[in-house]
Amino acid sequence: MMIDPEQYVEQYKNASYCDLLKFKNELILHITEFEHDYNRENPDWMAKPGPDVHYQWNLEVLGLIAPMLSEAFNREYEWGEKNIIDYGKDMKKFYE
């Protein structure tokens, strides 16, 4: 049994923008892996819950994370002490 997506994302409600960005990127990686996995004879497909259920769960969580990511961006870069120049520097470090 899998945890409810709403309960799962609750742990990220006060997360930093970079932490949410990292989580979003991990979700997208898992979603993309499923979308490009054409080997349906893989034994992983026999696992319960199957990869299709994980895919749907990841999509739901991604939808819940998007507004949180926007709020964190606003909190840190629009209304907070950081500015858009800081954003560029932070993203450069994040993706290095």
CNS distance restraints for C-alpha pairs under 8 A (distance, minus, plus):
assign (resid   1 and name CA) (resid  49 and name CA) 7.27 0.50 0.50
assign (resid   3 and name CA) (resid   7 and name CA) 6.96 0.50 0.50
assign (resid   3 and name CA) (resid   8 and name CA) 6.53 0.50 0.50
assign (resid   4 and name CA) (resid   8 and name CA) 6.23 0.50 0.50
assign (resid   5 and name CA) (resid   9 and name CA) 6.25 0.50 0.50
assign (resid   5 and name CA) (resid  57 and name CA) 6.80 0.50 0.50
assign (resid   5 and name CA) (resid  60 and name CA) 6.65 0.50 0.50
assign (resid   5 and name CA) (resid  61 and name CA) 5.49 0.50 0.50
assign (resid   5 and name CA) (resid  64 and name CA) 7.95 0.50 0.50
assign (resid   6 and name CA) (resid  10 and name CA) 6.36 0.50 0.50
assign (resid   6 and name CA) (resid  61 and name CA) 7.44 0.50 0.50
assign (resid   6 and name CA) (resid  64 and name CA) 7.34 0.50 0.50
assign (resid   7 and name CA) (resid  11 and name CA) 7.65 0.50 0.50
assign (resid   9 and name CA) (resid  13 and name CA) 6.97 0.50 0.50
assign (resid   9 and name CA) (resid  61 and name CA) 6.93 0.50 0.50
assign (resid   9 and name CA) (resid  64 and name CA) 7.18 0.50 0.50
assign (resid   9 and name CA) (resid  65 and name CA) 6.96 0.50 0.50
assign (resid  11 and name CA) (resid  15 and name CA) 7.95 0.50 0.50
assign (resid  12 and name CA) (resid  20 and name CA) 7.20 0.50 0.50
assign (resid  13 and name CA) (resid  68 and name CA) 6.91 0.50 0.50
assign (resid  15 and name CA) (resid  19 and name CA) 6.04 0.50 0.50
assign (resid  15 and name CA) (resid  20 and name CA) 6.35 0.50 0.50
assign (resid  15 and name CA) (resid  72 and name CA) 7.49 0.50 0.50
assign (resid  16 and name CA) (resid  20 and name CA) 6.28 0.50 0.50
assign (resid  16 and name CA) (resid  72 and name CA) 6.23 0.50 0.50
assign (resid  17 and name CA) (resid  21 and name CA) 6.04 0.50 0.50
assign (resid  17 and name CA) (resid  69 and name CA) 6.19 0.50 0.50
assign (resid  17 and name CA) (resid  72 and name CA) 4.97 0.50 0.50
assign (resid  17 and name CA) (resid  73 and name CA) 5.70 0.50 0.50
assign (resid  17 and name CA) (resid  76 and name CA) 7.31 0.50 0.50
assign (resid  18 and name CA) (resid  22 and name CA) 6.11 0.50 0.50
assign (resid  18 and name CA) (resid  94 and name CA) 7.50 0.50 0.50
assign (resid  19 and name CA) (resid  23 and name CA) 6.30 0.50 0.50
assign (resid  20 and name CA) (resid  24 and name CA) 6.03 0.50 0.50
assign (resid  20 and name CA) (resid  65 and name CA) 7.49 0.50 0.50
assign (resid  20 and name CA) (resid  68 and name CA) 7.75 0.50 0.50
assign (resid  20 and name CA) (resid  69 and name CA) 6.00 0.50 0.50
assign (resid  21 and name CA) (resid  25 and name CA) 6.14 0.50 0.50
assign (resid  21 and name CA) (resid  69 and name CA) 7.01 0.50 0.50
assign (resid  22 and name CA) (resid  26 and name CA) 6.30 0.50 0.50
assign (resid  23 and name CA) (resid  27 and name CA) 6.27 0.50 0.50
assign (resid  24 and name CA) (resid  28 and name CA) 6.23 0.50 0.50
assign (resid  24 and name CA) (resid  62 and name CA) 6.61 0.50 0.50
assign (resid  24 and name CA) (resid  65 and name CA) 7.13 0.50 0.50
assign (resid  25 and name CA) (resid  29 and name CA) 6.14 0.50 0.50
assign (resid  26 and name CA) (resid  30 and name CA) 6.38 0.50 0.50
assign (resid  27 and name CA) (resid  31 and name CA) 6.15 0.50 0.50
assign (resid  27 and name CA) (resid  58 and name CA) 6.02 0.50 0.50
assign (resid  27 and name CA) (resid  59 and name CA) 7.88 0.50 0.50
assign (resid  27 and name CA) (resid  62 and name CA) 6.69 0.50 0.50
assign (resid  28 and name CA) (resid  32 and name CA) 5.95 0.50 0.50
assign (resid  28 and name CA) (resid  62 and name CA) 7.87 0.50 0.50
assign (resid  29 and name CA) (resid  33 and name CA) 6.09 0.50 0.50
assign (resid  30 and name CA) (resid  34 and name CA) 6.33 0.50 0.50
assign (resid  30 and name CA) (resid  55 and name CA) 7.46 0.50 0.50
assign (resid  30 and name CA) (resid  58 and name CA) 7.53 0.50 0.50
assign (resid  31 and name CA) (resid  35 and name CA) 6.29 0.50 0.50
assign (resid  31 and name CA) (resid  55 and name CA) 5.87 0.50 0.50
assign (resid  31 and name CA) (resid  58 and name CA) 6.65 0.50 0.50
assign (resid  31 and name CA) (resid  59 and name CA) 7.22 0.50 0.50
assign (resid  32 and name CA) (resid  36 and name CA) 6.18 0.50 0.50
assign (resid  33 and name CA) (resid  37 and name CA) 6.03 0.50 0.50
assign (resid  34 and name CA) (resid  51 and name CA) 7.18 0.50 0.50
assign (resid  34 and name CA) (resid  52 and name CA) 7.74 0.50 0.50
assign (resid  34 and name CA) (resid  55 and name CA) 6.64 0.50 0.50
assign (resid  40 and name CA) (resid  45 and name CA) 6.51 0.50 0.50
assign (resid  41 and name CA) (resid  45 and name CA) 6.98 0.50 0.50
assign (resid  42 and name CA) (resid  46 and name CA) 7.91 0.50 0.50
assign (resid  43 and name CA) (resid  47 and name CA) 7.22 0.50 0.50
assign (resid  44 and name CA) (resid  50 and name CA) 7.06 0.50 0.50
assign (resid  44 and name CA) (resid  51 and name CA) 7.10 0.50 0.50
assign (resid  45 and name CA) (resid  50 and name CA) 5.47 0.50 0.50
assign (resid  45 and name CA) (resid  51 and name CA) 6.08 0.50 0.50
assign (resid  46 and name CA) (resid  50 and name CA) 6.43 0.50 0.50
assign (resid  47 and name CA) (resid  51 and name CA) 7.72 0.50 0.50
assign (resid  49 and name CA) (resid  53 and name CA) 5.96 0.50 0.50
assign (resid  49 and name CA) (resid  54 and name CA) 7.15 0.50 0.50
assign (resid  50 and name CA) (resid  54 and name CA) 6.60 0.50 0.50
assign (resid  51 and name CA) (resid  55 and name CA) 6.04 0.50 0.50
assign (resid  52 and name CA) (resid  56 and name CA) 6.31 0.50 0.50
assign (resid  53 and name CA) (resid  57 and name CA) 6.13 0.50 0.50
assign (resid  54 and name CA) (resid  58 and name CA) 6.03 0.50 0.50
assign (resid  55 and name CA) (resid  59 and name CA) 6.27 0.50 0.50
assign (resid  56 and name CA) (resid  60 and name CA) 6.31 0.50 0.50
assign (resid  57 and name CA) (resid  61 and name CA) 6.22 0.50 0.50
assign (resid  58 and name CA) (resid  62 and name CA) 6.04 0.50 0.50
assign (resid  59 and name CA) (resid  63 and name CA) 6.35 0.50 0.50
assign (resid  60 and name CA) (resid  64 and name CA) 6.47 0.50 0.50
assign (resid  61 and name CA) (resid  65 and name CA) 6.07 0.50 0.50
assign (resid  62 and name CA) (resid  66 and name CA) 6.26 0.50 0.50
assign (resid  63 and name CA) (resid  67 and name CA) 7.78 0.50 0.50
assign (resid  64 and name CA) (resid  68 and name CA) 7.22 0.50 0.50
assign (resid  65 and name CA) (resid  69 and name CA) 6.08 0.50 0.50
assign (resid  66 and name CA) (resid  70 and name CA) 6.39 0.50 0.50
assign (resid  67 and name CA) (resid  71 and name CA) 6.17 0.50 0.50
assign (resid  68 and name CA) (resid  72 and name CA) 6.10 0.50 0.50
assign (resid  69 and name CA) (resid  73 and name CA) 6.15 0.50 0.50
assign (resid  70 and name CA) (resid  74 and name CA) 6.26 0.50 0.50
assign (resid  71 and name CA) (resid  75 and name CA) 5.97 0.50 0.50
assign (resid  72 and name CA) (resid  76 and name CA) 6.05 0.50 0.50
assign (resid  73 and name CA) (resid  77 and name CA) 5.59 0.50 0.50
assign (resid  73 and name CA) (resid  78 and name CA) 6.94 0.50 0.50
assign (resid  74 and name CA) (resid  78 and name CA) 4.57 0.50 0.50
assign (resid  74 and name CA) (resid  79 and name CA) 5.87 0.50 0.50
assign (resid  74 and name CA) (resid  80 and name CA) 7.51 0.50 0.50
assign (resid  75 and name CA) (resid  79 and name CA) 5.30 0.50 0.50
assign (resid  75 and name CA) (resid  80 and name CA) 5.45 0.50 0.50
assign (resid  76 and name CA) (resid  80 and name CA) 4.51 0.50 0.50
assign (resid  76 and name CA) (resid  81 and name CA) 6.64 0.50 0.50
assign (resid  76 and name CA) (resid  82 and name CA) 5.93 0.50 0.50
assign (resid  76 and name CA) (resid  83 and name CA) 7.93 0.50 0.50
assign (resid  77 and name CA) (resid  81 and name CA) 6.94 0.50 0.50
assign (resid  77 and name CA) (resid  82 and name CA) 4.84 0.50 0.50
assign (resid  77 and name CA) (resid  83 and name CA) 4.88 0.50 0.50
assign (resid  77 and name CA) (resid  84 and name CA) 6.23 0.50 0.50
assign (resid  77 and name CA) (resid  86 and name CA) 7.81 0.50 0.50
assign (resid  77 and name CA) (resid  87 and name CA) 6.86 0.50 0.50
assign (resid  78 and name CA) (resid  82 and name CA) 7.41 0.50 0.50
assign (resid  78 and name CA) (resid  83 and name CA) 6.52 0.50 0.50
assign (resid  78 and name CA) (resid  84 and name CA) 7.77 0.50 0.50
assign (resid  82 and name CA) (resid  86 and name CA) 5.79 0.50 0.50
assign (resid  82 and name CA) (resid  87 and name CA) 7.36 0.50 0.50
assign (resid  83 and name CA) (resid  87 and name CA) 6.37 0.50 0.50
assign (resid  84 and name CA) (resid  88 and name CA) 6.47 0.50 0.50
assign (resid  85 and name CA) (resid  89 and name CA) 6.53 0.50 0.50
assign (resid  86 and name CA) (resid  90 and name CA) 5.98 0.50 0.50
assign (resid  87 and name CA) (resid  91 and name CA) 6.03 0.50 0.50
assign (resid  88 and name CA) (resid  92 and name CA) 6.16 0.50 0.50
assign (resid  89 and name CA) (resid  93 and name CA) 6.38 0.50 0.50
assign (resid  90 and name CA) (resid  94 and name CA) 6.01 0.50 0.50
assign (resid  91 and name CA) (resid  95 and name CA) 6.09 0.50 0.50
assign (resid  92 and name CA) (resid  96 and name CA) 6.19 0.50 0.50
